[in-house]
Amino acid sequence: MTASGIYVYGIVRRSHPLPVGAVGVGEPPATVRLLPADDLAVVVSAAYPGLRARRRDLMAHQGLLMTLAEAGPVLPMRFGMVAPDEATVLAGVAARHGEHVAVLERLDSRVEMNIKITPVQDNLAALIREDPVVRRIREETRRRPGYEANVRLGEAVAAGLRRRAAVAAAGLPAEFAGIGDDMRPGPDVEGCVLNVSFLVPRREEGRFRNVAERFAADHRDRLDLRVTGPLPCYSFVAPEPVPARA
């Protein structure tokens, strides 16, 4: 099959080792190589027509970045970034060379840890006690039951649970003072009251998880908390570092 461009995984220092036998996306998986760019290198492979966001390829992309990060900092590209040729890749890296070097320095020995918080859905009694709006609508529904009243009550309960969870979640960033080097809000996620990523030194990953678990336990009546990571540090780099198409 004829390649249709250069698939770009990320940028590393030129001295960064490439895992033996490293392969990336595609079927069969494409051989990964380093494209030297002065004192940097771009992690690339051939790109083939028909690339889609299949689980296998998503996992191959992220798995390669995580393996690379174990040996040093990586400036990651998101899945599916393809440049037309090597010259385009090298020109893009050269245009922002100083920025890339600074970012790699900042990411050295660090990982991204993501936290998503959703409301607890089964604590109606506590919500009724604490939320006068929900309590009033519940009483109105009891006096005048019906479909519309039940819908209004359901909406009020959902909103109330979100408010309780959001108030509790607002205290989470302060818990990680002295652990995370930086914090970035993530995109809105349906059902979440908080989606946030932290830049965490590798040596602090265990401590980060312990603090997250304690926070979740302290607020178990209001929120569910999920930790994902370590991840490539997507949230802590500038927009895509080389000209490419998704």
Secondary structure, DSSP 8 states (H G I E B T S, - for coil): ----EEEEEEEEETT----TT-B-STTTT-B-EEEEETTEEEEEEEE-TT----HHHHHHHHHHHHHHHTTS--EE--TT-EESSHHHHHHHHHHTHHHHHHHHHHHTTEEEEEEEEEE-SS-HHHHHHH-HHHHHHHHHHHHS-SHHHHHHHHHHHHHHHHHHHHHHHTTHHHHTTTT-SEEEE----TT-SEEEEEEEEGGGHHHHHHHHHHHHHHTTTTEEEEEEEEE--GGGS-S-SS--B-
